[in-house]
Amino acid sequence: MTRKITPANARPRCTKVAVIGDSKSEARIGARNVIIDELRGRGMPYFVSVSSGRTIQRPGFGTDKRHGSGISAVGHAKAAGANCFVMAIGGNDAMRARGNHATMRRDIDAMMSAVGPDYTVDWVTSTSGHYTGRWAKHTLQQFTVELDRARGRWRNLEVNHWERVPEYLPDWWRSDLLHYRNGNIPRGRYTVESAFLRGSR
């Protein structure tokens, strides 16, 4: 459900969207191709930077590793003229934090500070098919808890709960139960829709 838009909470018009992500949005195993096709189909200028292993503070090793960490990628996106952001990042941060909410809160605030208060941010949450271990759903959910709390500190932040989307396609997950196979199609569409829908969902 989206919130009713009033002059007080209306968002600046997005003219170039930046999508900053990790391996779930990467080219080889993620939703990058779907994301770009969706953006092109909408006629929206874009800046996409996705990299496997990327965290908010650490660079990754995948497709757009030249852009560095999530924070560094924000700088590249702003320099390229992006004026709204979709963050599809956080799973690696949750795993590294191992439930430390202070660490997750610090990282989220660092990312939001890099963007600044004048740009809209839609943050797409992460989940997995694991119930135990370091990539367990519960571990990733702790990052989502902190994202929801961050909305009270950052008025330009919306949180879009990907973990609420039902797994309705055959072969939704890859064998690692962390990345998607057929799930990349709805994941990519959901990521792009986040830039166009007002309000957390």
C-alpha positions as CSV (number, residue, x, y, z in Angstrom):
1,M,0.0,0.0,0.0
2,T,1.3,3.5,-0.9
3,R,0.8,6.6,1.1
4,K,-1.5,9.4,-0.2
5,I,0.6,12.1,-1.8
6,T,0.1,15.7,-0.6
7,P,2.1,18.8,-1.3
8,A,4.0,18.3,1.9
9,N,5.3,14.9,1.0
10,A,5.4,15.1,-2.8
11,R,8.7,14.0,-4.2
12,P,10.9,15.8,-6.6
13,R,10.6,14.7,-10.2
14,C,13.0,12.0,-11.1
15,T,14.8,12.7,-14.4
16,K,17.7,10.2,-14.2
17,V,17.5,7.2,-11.9
18,A,20.5,5.5,-10.4
19,V,20.3,1.8,-9.5
20,I,23.0,0.7,-7.1
21,G,23.2,-3.0,-6.3
22,D,25.1,-6.1,-5.4
23,S,25.1,-9.6,-6.9
24,K,21.3,-9.9,-7.0
25,S,21.4,-7.2,-9.7
26,E,24.6,-8.2,-11.3
27,A,24.9,-9.2,-15.0
28,R,26.0,-12.8,-14.8
29,I,23.6,-14.2,-12.2
30,G,21.4,-11.2,-11.2
31,A,18.7,-9.0,-12.6
32,R,20.8,-6.4,-14.4
33,N,19.5,-7.2,-17.9
34,V,15.9,-7.0,-16.7
35,I,16.5,-3.8,-14.9
36,I,18.1,-2.1,-17.9
37,D,15.3,-3.4,-20.3
38,E,12.7,-2.0,-17.9
39,L,14.3,1.4,-17.6
40,R,14.7,1.6,-21.4
41,G,11.1,0.6,-21.9
42,R,10.0,3.4,-19.6
43,G,12.2,5.9,-21.5
44,M,14.0,6.8,-18.2
45,P,17.6,7.9,-18.4
46,Y,19.6,5.8,-16.0
47,F,22.9,5.0,-14.3
48,V,23.3,1.4,-13.2
49,S,26.1,0.2,-11.0
50,V,26.0,-3.4,-9.7
51,S,28.8,-5.5,-8.4
52,S,29.0,-8.9,-6.7
53,G,30.2,-8.9,-3.2
54,R,29.6,-5.1,-2.9
55,T,28.6,-3.6,0.5
56,I,27.9,-0.1,1.4
57,Q,31.5,0.4,2.6
58,R,33.4,-2.2,0.5
59,P,33.9,-2.5,-3.3
60,G,32.7,-5.6,-5.1
61,F,34.3,-7.8,-7.8
62,G,31.6,-8.0,-10.4
63,T,30.2,-6.1,-13.3
64,D,30.8,-2.5,-12.2
65,K,33.6,-3.0,-9.8
66,R,35.2,0.2,-11.1
67,H,32.6,2.2,-9.2
68,G,33.8,0.7,-5.9
69,S,31.6,0.5,-2.8
70,G,28.0,1.5,-2.6
71,I,29.0,4.9,-1.2
72,S,31.5,5.3,-4.0
73,A,28.9,4.4,-6.6
74,V,26.6,7.1,-5.2
75,G,29.3,9.6,-6.0
76,H,29.7,8.3,-9.6
77,A,25.9,8.4,-10.0
78,K,25.6,12.0,-8.8
79,A,28.5,13.0,-11.1
80,A,26.6,11.4,-14.0
81,G,23.5,13.5,-13.2
82,A,21.3,11.0,-11.3
83,N,18.7,12.8,-9.1
84,C,16.9,9.8,-7.6
85,F,18.2,6.5,-6.3
86,V,17.2,2.9,-6.0
87,M,19.4,0.9,-3.6
88,A,19.3,-2.8,-4.2
89,I,22.1,-3.5,-1.6
90,G,22.3,-4.7,1.9
91,G,22.5,-8.5,1.9
92,N,26.2,-8.6,2.2
93,D,26.1,-5.9,4.8
94,A,23.7,-7.9,6.9
95,M,25.8,-11.0,6.7
96,R,29.0,-9.1,7.7
97,A,27.3,-7.3,10.6
98,R,26.1,-10.7,12.0
99,G,23.2,-9.1,13.8
100,N,25.0,-6.0,15.1
101,H,22.3,-3.4,14.7
102,A,24.7,-0.5,15.5
103,T,26.9,-1.5,12.6
104,M,23.9,-1.8,10.2
105,R,22.5,1.6,11.4
106,R,25.9,3.2,10.8
107,D,26.2,1.8,7.3
108,I,22.7,2.8,6.3
109,D,23.2,6.4,7.6
110,A,26.6,6.5,5.8
111,M,24.9,5.6,2.5
112,M,22.0,8.1,3.0
113,S,24.6,10.8,3.9
114,A,26.4,10.1,0.7
115,V,23.1,10.6,-1.2
116,G,22.1,13.7,0.8
117,P,18.6,14.9,1.8
118,D,17.8,16.5,-1.5
119,Y,17.6,13.2,-3.5
120,T,14.9,10.5,-3.2
121,V,16.0,7.0,-2.2
122,D,14.0,3.8,-2.6
123,W,15.7,0.9,-0.9
124,V,14.8,-2.6,-2.0
125,T,15.2,-5.2,0.7
126,S,17.0,-8.5,0.4
127,T,16.2,-12.1,1.4
128,S,17.3,-15.6,0.9
129,G,16.1,-19.2,0.7
130,H,18.1,-20.2,3.8
131,Y,16.7,-20.8,7.2
132,T,20.0,-21.3,9.0
133,G,23.6,-20.3,8.5
134,R,25.2,-16.9,7.8
135,W,22.8,-16.2,4.9
136,A,19.7,-17.1,6.8
137,K,16.5,-15.1,6.1
138,H,16.5,-13.9,9.7
139,T,20.0,-12.4,9.3
140,L,19.0,-10.4,6.3
141,Q,15.8,-9.4,7.9
142,Q,17.7,-7.6,10.6
143,F,19.0,-5.2,8.0
144,T,15.4,-4.6,6.9
145,V,14.5,-3.8,10.5
146,E,17.1,-1.1,10.5
147,L,16.0,0.3,7.1
148,D,12.5,0.7,8.5
149,R,13.9,2.5,11.5
150,A,16.0,4.7,9.3
151,R,12.8,6.1,7.7
152,G,12.3,8.1,10.9
153,R,15.7,9.7,10.4
154,W,15.7,10.2,6.7
155,R,12.5,11.8,5.2
156,N,13.7,11.1,1.6
157,L,13.9,7.3,2.2
158,E,11.3,4.8,1.3
159,V,11.7,1.0,1.9
160,N,10.3,-1.5,-0.5
161,H,9.9,-5.0,1.0
162,W,11.0,-7.4,-1.6
163,E,10.8,-10.2,0.9
164,R,7.0,-9.9,0.9
165,V,6.8,-10.9,-2.8
166,P,5.6,-14.5,-3.2
167,E,7.9,-17.0,-4.9
168,Y,5.5,-17.9,-7.6
169,L,7.7,-19.0,-10.5
170,P,9.3,-22.5,-11.0
171,D,13.0,-22.5,-10.4
172,W,12.7,-19.2,-8.5
173,W,16.1,-19.7,-6.8
174,R,19.5,-20.8,-8.0
175,S,21.0,-23.8,-6.2
176,D,22.7,-21.5,-3.7
177,L,19.3,-20.4,-2.4
178,L,20.7,-16.8,-2.4
179,H,20.6,-15.7,-6.0
180,Y,17.7,-16.0,-8.4
181,R,17.1,-17.9,-11.6
182,N,13.5,-17.2,-12.8
183,G,13.1,-14.9,-9.8
184,N,15.4,-12.4,-11.6
185,I,12.5,-11.4,-13.8
186,P,10.2,-10.1,-11.0
187,R,13.2,-8.9,-9.0
188,G,14.3,-6.7,-11.8
189,R,10.8,-5.3,-12.5
190,Y,10.3,-4.7,-8.8
191,T,13.6,-2.8,-8.6
192,V,12.7,-0.4,-11.4
193,E,9.1,0.0,-10.2
194,S,10.5,1.3,-6.9
195,A,11.7,4.5,-8.7
196,F,8.2,5.2,-9.9
197,L,6.0,4.2,-6.9
198,R,5.6,6.7,-4.1
199,G,5.7,5.5,-0.6
200,S,7.1,2.4,1.1
201,R,5.4,-0.9,0.4
